Each structure stands twice: as C-alpha cells, then as structure tokens.
C-alpha cells in the first residue's frame, strides 16, 4: 500500500492543475462508493476478458487497485458474481495487502453479498461470519456451495427457504413448492454457519 500511495503522490506533484483536479475527482468517486461488483472491473479495465474470471488470481492486480481506493467501511454491497472459483483466503490476502488493515475491518459494514455463479468450498463459508460481521443477505446459485451430499443437516420446514426466487424477474417471488432437496441442504448449511444472516436468496435462473 505504501508503494502505491507513494506513486500516487508522485503523480499528483508532477501533474498540471487539470490532471490534479481529475485525479482528485476520481479519488473522491472511489472514496464514496458503497457497492463493488466484480463485473465493474470490465469497464474500468477494458483489457480483461472472461478467462480472467476463472479465479481470483486472474484479476488480482485490478481488484487490488480498486480496494486500494475504496474507503474502509464504506461498502454496503459486495458482488463476486462472474468470478468462478473463489478463494476467500485469497480475497482476504488481497484486501489486506491493498488496504493495510484487517479484511473484516474493511468489510465491516457489508450487509449484502452476491456470490451467484461462484464455486466456494464449504470450509470457506465458515469464514464469512468473521469476515462480514454485519451481513444480512446472501445471494447464491444452487451449486455455489459444494456441501457434503452425504451429510444430514436439520431443516425446520420448507418455509426456511424464504427467498427461493427467480431473482432476474422484475418482481422477486418465492417458490415454496417443489423445492429441491439440494437447495434445502444449502440453506441449512448456511443457517448453521451464518446464523445472523436474515435472508438467503437462491437464484433459480443462474
């Protein structure tokens, strides 16, 4: 972080007033951001292509640059959608290298996490409780969490999936009929490890 900040300071000191104003304008924009989406990286870094999204390593430099500018504690919504293989440990390392502070401090006010289309090891889900202390809603695909299929998890009732939805529809609607056993298992798994999460959205269209 120190090197990056030093480079920024050098750039400003050598730039004309117009460039200095533009830089301050861009920095101000980043500092006020409350939402971060992986998909936005394609706009900010046009050289990226879909193959970069195979894993976090493919966009490490770009995501590092973004987190370096976002003000700690500002984010309310974080979307990792489009990133296929997600290493939460890798994400933590990236955040801490970019910001110089614990990832849980940087993400302390995130209330919504979108991990649709991602593949996340079950053991990493357990880290969410500490990483996102104020998380209220989680949006995922039916196959996001590869929970052990032979493990029996207790589910109180079918209504435990309160948001089994087609999230791409204009109106979000629940489907409490014909809920797949795999989805019930996923919700039970999330409830077990993230007891404070209020809403679990399972996107049927993803």
C-alpha positions as CSV (number, residue, x, y, z in Angstrom):
1,X,0.0,0.0,0.0
2,X,2.8,2.4,0.9
3,X,4.4,2.0,-2.6
4,X,1.1,2.5,-4.3
5,X,0.4,5.6,-2.2
6,X,3.9,7.0,-2.9
7,X,3.3,6.5,-6.6
8,X,0.0,8.4,-6.4
9,X,1.7,11.3,-4.5
10,X,4.5,11.5,-7.1
11,X,1.9,11.6,-9.9
12,X,0.0,14.4,-8.4
13,X,3.1,16.5,-7.6
14,X,4.2,16.3,-11.2
15,X,0.9,16.8,-12.9
16,X,-0.7,20.1,-14.0
17,X,-3.7,21.6,-12.3
18,X,-6.2,20.0,-14.7
19,X,-4.8,16.5,-14.2
20,X,-4.6,17.1,-10.5
21,X,-8.3,18.1,-10.4
22,X,-9.2,15.0,-12.4
23,X,-7.3,12.8,-10.1
24,X,-9.0,14.2,-7.0
25,X,-12.3,13.8,-8.7
26,X,-11.7,10.1,-9.5
27,X,-10.4,9.5,-6.0
28,X,-13.4,11.2,-4.5
29,X,-15.6,8.9,-6.6
30,X,-14.0,5.8,-5.3
31,X,-14.0,7.1,-1.7
32,X,-17.8,7.4,-1.7
33,X,-18.5,4.0,-3.3
34,X,-20.9,1.8,-1.3
35,X,-21.2,-1.0,-3.8
36,X,-18.4,-3.1,-5.5
37,X,-19.1,-5.6,-8.3
38,X,-16.5,-7.8,-10.0
39,X,-18.4,-7.1,-13.3
40,X,-17.4,-3.4,-13.0
41,X,-13.8,-4.3,-13.5
42,X,-14.5,-4.9,-17.2
43,X,-15.5,-1.2,-17.5
44,X,-12.5,0.1,-15.5
45,X,-10.0,-2.3,-17.1
46,X,-11.0,-3.0,-20.7
47,X,-8.1,-5.4,-21.3
48,X,-9.8,-8.0,-19.1
49,X,-11.6,-10.9,-20.7
50,X,-13.8,-13.7,-19.3
51,X,-10.9,-16.1,-19.0
52,X,-9.5,-13.8,-16.3
53,X,-12.5,-14.7,-14.1
54,X,-11.6,-18.4,-13.8
55,X,-10.1,-17.5,-10.4
56,X,-9.2,-14.5,-8.2
57,X,-5.6,-14.7,-9.4
58,X,-6.6,-13.6,-12.9
59,X,-7.9,-10.2,-11.6
60,X,-5.6,-9.8,-8.6
61,X,-3.9,-6.6,-9.8
62,X,-7.2,-5.0,-10.8
63,X,-9.1,-5.8,-7.7
64,X,-6.1,-4.7,-5.6
65,X,-6.2,-1.3,-7.3
66,X,-9.9,-1.0,-6.7
67,X,-9.8,-1.9,-3.0
68,X,-6.8,0.4,-2.5
69,X,-9.1,3.4,-3.4
70,X,-12.3,2.4,-1.6
71,X,-12.7,3.9,1.8
72,X,-12.6,1.4,4.6
73,X,-16.1,0.6,6.0
74,X,-17.9,2.3,3.1
75,X,-19.0,-0.8,1.3
76,X,-22.6,-2.0,1.9
77,X,-22.9,-4.4,-1.0
78,X,-20.2,-6.7,-2.4
79,X,-20.8,-8.8,-5.6
80,X,-18.3,-11.5,-6.6
81,X,-20.7,-12.7,-9.4
82,X,-18.9,-13.8,-12.6
83,X,-15.9,-14.9,-10.6
84,X,-15.9,-18.7,-10.9
85,X,-13.6,-20.2,-8.4
86,X,-13.5,-18.1,-5.2
87,X,-10.8,-18.4,-2.6
88,X,-11.9,-16.5,0.4
89,X,-8.4,-16.7,1.9
90,X,-7.1,-15.2,-1.4
91,X,-9.7,-12.4,-1.1
92,X,-8.7,-11.7,2.4
93,X,-5.0,-11.5,1.5
94,X,-5.8,-9.2,-1.5
95,X,-7.8,-6.8,0.7
96,X,-5.2,-6.7,3.5
97,X,-2.4,-6.1,1.1
98,X,-4.3,-3.3,-0.6
99,X,-5.6,-1.5,2.5
100,X,-3.1,-2.4,5.2
101,X,-5.8,-3.4,7.6
102,X,-7.8,-6.5,8.5
103,X,-10.3,-7.5,5.9
104,X,-13.0,-7.7,8.5
105,X,-12.5,-4.0,9.2
106,X,-12.6,-3.1,5.6
107,X,-15.8,-5.1,5.1
108,X,-17.4,-4.4,8.4
109,X,-20.5,-2.7,7.0
110,X,-21.3,-5.0,4.1
111,X,-24.9,-6.2,4.5
112,X,-25.4,-7.9,1.1
113,X,-23.1,-10.5,-0.5
114,X,-23.8,-11.8,-4.0
115,X,-21.9,-15.0,-4.9
116,X,-24.0,-16.2,-7.7
117,X,-22.1,-18.3,-10.2
118,X,-19.2,-18.8,-7.8
119,X,-17.9,-22.1,-6.5
120,X,-16.9,-21.8,-2.9
121,X,-15.5,-24.6,-0.7
122,X,-17.7,-25.3,2.4
123,X,-14.9,-24.6,4.7
124,X,-14.6,-21.0,3.4
125,X,-18.2,-20.3,4.1
126,X,-17.4,-20.6,7.8
127,X,-15.1,-17.6,7.4
128,X,-17.9,-15.3,6.4
129,X,-19.2,-14.9,9.9
130,X,-16.0,-13.2,11.0
131,X,-15.2,-11.5,7.6
132,X,-18.7,-9.9,7.3
133,X,-19.8,-9.1,10.9
134,X,-23.0,-7.3,9.7
135,X,-24.0,-9.5,6.8
136,X,-27.8,-9.7,6.5
137,X,-28.5,-11.1,3.0
138,X,-26.7,-13.6,0.8
139,X,-27.5,-14.3,-2.9
140,X,-26.2,-17.6,-4.3
141,X,-26.8,-20.1,-7.0
142,X,-28.0,-23.7,-6.3
143,X,-24.4,-25.0,-6.9
144,X,-22.4,-22.2,-5.2
145,X,-21.6,-24.2,-2.1
146,X,-20.5,-27.8,-2.6
147,X,-21.7,-29.1,0.7
148,X,-21.2,-32.8,1.6
149,X,-24.1,-34.6,0.0
150,X,-24.0,-37.5,2.5
151,X,-24.2,-35.1,5.4
152,X,-27.6,-34.8,7.0
153,X,-28.5,-31.2,8.1
154,X,-31.6,-30.3,10.0
155,X,-34.1,-28.1,8.3
156,X,-37.1,-26.9,10.4
157,X,-39.5,-26.7,7.5
158,X,-39.9,-25.9,3.8
159,X,-40.5,-22.2,4.7
160,X,-36.9,-21.9,5.9
161,X,-36.2,-21.1,2.3
162,X,-37.9,-17.7,2.4
163,X,-36.3,-16.4,-0.8
164,X,-36.2,-19.3,-3.3
165,X,-36.6,-16.9,-6.2
166,X,-36.1,-16.0,-9.9
167,X,-34.1,-13.0,-9.0
168,X,-33.8,-11.8,-12.6
169,X,-37.5,-11.2,-12.8
170,X,-38.9,-7.7,-12.3
171,X,-40.7,-8.9,-9.2
172,X,-38.9,-11.2,-6.8
173,X,-41.2,-14.1,-6.0
174,X,-40.9,-17.0,-3.7
175,X,-41.3,-20.6,-4.7
176,X,-42.0,-22.8,-1.7
177,X,-43.4,-25.7,-3.7
178,X,-41.2,-28.4,-5.2
179,X,-38.1,-27.1,-3.5
180,X,-35.1,-29.3,-4.4
181,X,-33.6,-31.2,-1.5
182,X,-30.2,-29.9,-2.6
183,X,-31.4,-26.3,-2.1
184,X,-32.8,-27.2,1.3
185,X,-29.5,-28.6,2.2
186,X,-27.7,-25.5,1.1
187,X,-29.9,-23.3,3.2
188,X,-29.5,-25.5,6.2
189,X,-25.7,-25.3,5.7
190,X,-25.7,-21.5,5.5
191,X,-28.0,-21.3,8.6
192,X,-25.7,-23.4,10.6
193,X,-22.6,-21.4,9.8
194,X,-24.1,-17.9,9.4
195,X,-26.9,-17.8,12.0
196,X,-27.2,-14.0,11.8
197,X,-28.0,-13.8,8.1
198,X,-31.6,-12.9,7.7
199,X,-32.2,-13.5,4.0
200,X,-30.9,-16.3,1.8
201,X,-31.7,-15.8,-1.9
202,X,-31.3,-18.8,-4.2
203,X,-31.3,-17.6,-7.8
204,X,-33.1,-20.2,-9.9
205,X,-32.0,-18.5,-13.1
206,X,-28.3,-18.6,-12.5
